[in-house]
Amino acid sequence: MESSSGARRQATRQRLYEAAVTLIAEKGFSATTVDEIADRAGVAKGTVYYNFKSKTELFEELLRHGVGLLTASLRTAAEETAARGGSRVEALDAMIRAGLVFIDRYPAFTQLYVAELWRTNRAWQSTLLVVRREAVAVVEGVIEEGVAGGELSEEIDVPLTAAALVGMVLVAALDWQAFQPERSIDDVHSALSLLLRGRVSGR
């Protein structure tokens, strides 16, 4: 069982993550100061440095933490589908929904993550690639099982298809929130579900 001091530290780190992600989404990484992060989180500046060696380390851990939550939610969606005897396509569909739910809950983090993926000069680039790999690997695993079981075509390029599914959910969800916020999560999920099931061509 986690000690009360461990639980307190975890809660503090969570507050710092939330403060950092909203500030950096608003102002950018360079313009955000440790003082502002501490102030937004309601903690002393020293508390930031007690938990993280630097602003860069805080952001790196934030990326690791956020993508870790996304990966866990994708894995849970796949496992729950398998537990009730669902197909691999149903598992992928459940993962799309889990991704949308995550993005709806953490929109600022998602915006940051997508923006940072395309930068190449950041100190945390290698960390970002590692955590992205973990998220995509969960999707790859389900696709590979679907191919092995004859449910999905053997012609599928597994790594590219997994990356495309993750990318589709991320970009479509950001578009939904920025430009079509009146649409419900069920509505957006239904549209992406049609894409997954290959029914866009109308055949």
N, C-alpha and C positions, 0 to 999 in steps of 0.2 A: 504494500500500500504506500502511496506517495505521502511523504511527510508534509506537515502544514507549511513549513518554510519552502519546500519544493513546489507545492501548489501555489503559494503566494508568488514565488518567482515566475512561475509559468503564467500566472494572471498578469503580472507586470509586463512580461515579455509580449503577451498578447496585446496589451494596451499600447505598448511601444510600436508593435507591428501596425496596428490600426491607425495610430497617429502618423507614422511614417508614410504609409501607403496613401493616405488621403492628401497629405502635404505634398508628396512627390508627384502625385497625379495632378495636383493643382499648379505647382510651381516648377516642377522638374527637380532632378537630383541635386544639381550644382547649387541651385538657389535656395534649397532647403537647409536650414541649420540644425545642429543638435539642440540648441536652445529652444527652437520652435517645436521640435519633436517632443522634447521633455514637457514643454508648456502645454501642448495639445494633449499629451497623455496624462497630464496632471501629476507629474513626478519631478523630482529634483534632477538637474543636469547630471549630477554624479551617478544617479541611478542608471542613466543610459550607459555610461562608461563601465559601471559595475557589471552590466549584462552583456555589453558588446564593446570590443576594443576600439571601434571607430564607427563612423556613419556608414562607411563602405561595408564593414562586417555586418552591421544591422540590416542593410539592404540585401546583402547576400543571404543572410539567414531568413529574411522575409520572403525572398523568392523560393528558398528551399521549403519553408513552412507552407507557403501558399500552394505551390505545385504538389507538395506532399498531401495536402488536404484533397486536392483535385484527384490525384492518383488513387487515394484511398476510396473516394466516392465512386470512381469508375470501377474499381475492383469489387466493391460491395455490390454494385448494380449487377455485375456479371455473375458473382457468386450467388446472389439471391435468385437470379433467373435460372441458373443451373440447378439450384436446390429445389425449385418447384417443377423441374423437368422441362424448362423452356428450351427453345432452339438457340443456336449461336446468333442467328439474325435477330432474334428477340433480345438476346443479351446485348448485342450492339445497339439496338434501339433503346434499351434501358440505360445504356451508357450515354447515349446522346441526351436523354432526358436528365440524367445525373449531372452531365456537363452544363446543361442549361440552368439547372437549379443552383449549381455552384456559382456560375457567372452572375445569375440574378442576385445572389447573396453577397458576392464580392466583386462588384463591377469595377471599382477603382483598381483592385489588384489585377484583374484581367486586362484592363487597359495598359497598365504598366508592363505586365508580362509580355503582351503582344508587341508593344513598342520596343522593349529591351531585346527581344529575340533577333531583331534586325540590326542592332548596333554591334559593331565588331571590336570596339576599342575599350570596352569596359573591363574593370578589374574582375568582375564576377561572371564573365562570359563562359568560362569553363564550368562553373557551378550551374549556370543556366542550361547549358547543353546536357549536363548529367541529369538534372531533374526533368528536363523535357523528354529525354530518352526513357526515363522510368515511366512517365505518363503514357507515352506512345507504346511502350513495350506491353502494357496491360491490354491495349487494344489489339496489338499484334498477336498476342497469345490467343485471344478469342477467335480472330480470323484464321490463325493456323489450325485451331481445333475444328473450325467449320470446314476448312479445305480437307483436312484429314478424314473427317466424317462424311465427306461427299455432299455436304450441305451448300458449300460455296465452290465456285469454279477453281480448278487447279491453275488456271491462267492468271489468277490474281497475283499482282505484285504486292506481297504482304507489307513490306516496310512503307512503300509509297501510299498504299491504300489506308493503312493505319494513320499515317501522318496527315493524309487528306481528310479523313474523318475528324480527327482532332482539330485540324485547321478550319474545317467547315463549321464546326460547332462554335469555336472561338470567334471567328469573324462574323458569322451569321448572328450570334448573340450580341456582339457589340453593335452591329448594324440595327438590330431590333431595339436595343436600348437607346441608341442615339437618334434614330430616324423613325422608328415605328413603335414607340413605347406604349401605345394604346392596345397593342396586341397582347393576348394572354400567352402564358408559357405553353399551354396546351396547343394553341394555334401554331406557334413557332415549332414546337415538337412535331406536330402533324406534317408540316411542310418538309422538315428535314427527314422525317420518317419515309416520305415518298421517295426522296433522293436515295436514301439507304436501300430501299427495296427495288430500286431501278425502275420505278414506274413513271418517270418524267416523260419518257418517249410516248406514253399513251398506248403502248401495246398491251 
